[in-house]
Amino acid sequence: MVIRERTPGDDSAIRHLNDVAFGSVYESRLIEDLRAAALVTVELVAIEPEIVGHILFSFLDVTVGAASVRALALAPMAVQPQLQRRGIGTVLVRAGLDRARDGGWQAVIVVGHPGYYPRFGFSAALARSLASPFSGDAFMALELVPGALKGGAGRVVYPAPFGV
C-alpha cells in the first residue's frame, strides 16, 4: 500500500469512496467545499493499486483562554467498506498526524467513533473544556504539542463548509 498526497486527478475516486463508505454525499460535498474555501492542510490517499482510503485535515478556529491554537479538524476519513479493519485507516491517520506535526500544528479535533480514535491519543475528556457544536464521547481532541489545549475554557468554531 502506498500513502501519498491527493492530486486533482484523484477527486472522482475520492468522491465515490466517501459516498460509498458513508452512504451519503455529505462527506464528498464537505471535501469539495473545504477545498474551494482553501481550508485543506493535509489530504492523503491510500493506493492498493487504486484509491482505497482517504483522509483530510482542515484549518479549525480554536482558542483556549485568550490564546489562538493552531488546530486542525480531521474530517472525513474513509476506507472502502470491503477493506475496512485491515489497517488502512490506521496508516492514514498516523501519516496525517505526522504531517500535521511536521507542519507545526498544535492540536487536532475529530468527531468520530469513540472506540477507534483514542488509539491515536484522541481524548473526549480533553475536548470537554472546548465549547463546540459537538459534545459527548465522539467529540475528541489530540494535542500534537503537549499543553496546547490547556489554560482554561476553550472554543471551537467550525468553518462554514461543516454547516454547523
Beta strands, then each sheet from edge to edge (+ up, - down):
strand 1: 2-5
strand 2: 40-47
strand 3: 51-64
strand 4: 67-79
strand 5: 107-111
strand 6: 130-131
strand 7: 139-143
strand 8: 154-157
sheet 1: 1+ 2- 3+ 4- 5- 7+
sheet 2: 1+ 2- 3+ 8- 6-
end
